[in-house]
């Protein structure tokens, strides 16, 4: 039931995003650059809020309450957005047909629109931060001998259900918006979100609800604070001469020599005071931390450079507005009577990622192992690098394709008619989505596995948090890049490269800039990968240990 809740939430939320740039430009009279920036900020907030939601769920309110809160807030946000289509005063009046004069949105109208985006981001943070872990809580019972197998199956089907949900959003919901209008198209997500919240609360009595416990973020802050308090303490060159506080049953006796200033957080200065310390006191102490806490923070700091390369690839992945405008100006017919909605081309990215995951696991690896005569696999860092390479190819393909499309539009006399259809099939757009989907499958999944293999098992939840932060940062950087290109390209009075009229703009140049950033990211990744050194490999670490939670 919990997976169904998030599945309906994803159908609702992802169903709103593909065509949103068209809604902002046509109904709110926004420029392409300002509309895209607003969507970048919405994406950044949506990806960041699960980080905040995970912290609150783990340390304060618990996962059940967080999901319930997120469901209600998401519903309110979607109702508010739907209201902008139903109430004429909630958006500017239509442009005059005989002139190009359009009345801009008022501040109140923009506040109403942005409030709906904000509520949906907050709601997504509540749901997405806790749904996966909450579902696992229902299955991970200590008296269930088949618990491990059940959990593995659950995680697999969880991601399958998410992929199916996004496909439904990109196809069915977008098709309804194109053919039945905004009122019906934005009303469908409201209905889906209503049933999502209702079904979640109706099943409340059947759920296992675990108490909130100390968050990892609190432990990280404790290490920094305690290390700063002990900054004047001089470290001995030999760890054996210093007494360190460690968890009971932990195999970590001493902290590592890397980032040694953090070691001051776990030094025992007063052995008599230490005799009264136990693990429970240490977890809430701001005077002494454990060796495990210190090493966990070091592990996090160590991956930050490689994590930042994922943030840069997110700039490319978040480029969702222009491809919709590009597809709108091309021939989208696949039969004489049916054409693919412009906002539905994103489904090819999802299909590409899903197919690649299956092919890599079930076909490529077994075949390569058979050819080489032994176990074969690509390392996590190799997959991340391949993902960055294909992200570059996606941007390069888009730049070349747009150059050809724009030249055709000008030759047809469509310079001042950005919505006129050029004699070119929109199926030429598909390869850029296939490249993007492949890049996501390689890089994002590679990142997850990299974090899981490099972190102790107790930090496994941090992997999803890092991905969310990276995507949020990538959206903010994407907004910065677009704003910079817009400001620079029209600084001498010329037409902006990212103007609303895509036939007059130079989006081919803009995507060349993104391709250049991808090449820089590739070099940067190689340097970071070299500096990081060899990975420790997958499997449990000496510091791994289980932990139980109590029921509410």
NORRA-V657727 format. One record per run of one state. SS is the DSSP state (~ for helix, > for strand, _ for the rest). FROM is the first residue (numbers start at 1). LEN is the number of residues. If there is no record, write none. Layout:
ss:SS from:FROM len:LEN
ss:SS from:FROM len:LEN
//
This chain:
ss:_ from:1 len:1
ss:~ from:2 len:16
ss:_ from:18 len:2
ss:~ from:20 len:8
ss:_ from:28 len:4
ss:~ from:32 len:30
ss:_ from:62 len:1
ss:~ from:63 len:24
ss:_ from:87 len:1
ss:~ from:88 len:3
ss:_ from:91 len:16
ss:~ from:107 len:22
ss:_ from:129 len:2
ss:~ from:131 len:9
ss:_ from:140 len:7
ss:~ from:147 len:34
ss:_ from:181 len:1
ss:~ from:182 len:21
ss:_ from:203 len:1
ss:~ from:204 len:3
ss:_ from:207 len:3
ss:> from:210 len:1
ss:_ from:211 len:5
ss:~ from:216 len:14
ss:_ from:230 len:9
ss:~ from:239 len:3
ss:_ from:242 len:2
ss:> from:244 len:1
ss:_ from:245 len:15
ss:~ from:260 len:7
ss:> from:267 len:1
ss:_ from:268 len:3
ss:~ from:271 len:4
ss:_ from:275 len:4
ss:~ from:279 len:5
ss:_ from:284 len:7
ss:~ from:291 len:27
ss:_ from:318 len:3
ss:~ from:321 len:8
ss:_ from:329 len:2
ss:> from:331 len:1
ss:_ from:332 len:1
ss:> from:333 len:1
ss:_ from:334 len:5
ss:> from:339 len:1
ss:_ from:340 len:2
ss:~ from:342 len:31
ss:_ from:373 len:7
ss:~ from:380 len:32
ss:_ from:412 len:13
ss:> from:425 len:1
ss:~ from:426 len:29
ss:_ from:455 len:2
ss:~ from:457 len:3
ss:_ from:460 len:2
ss:~ from:462 len:28
ss:_ from:490 len:17
ss:~ from:507 len:26
ss:_ from:533 len:18
ss:> from:551 len:1
ss:_ from:552 len:1
//
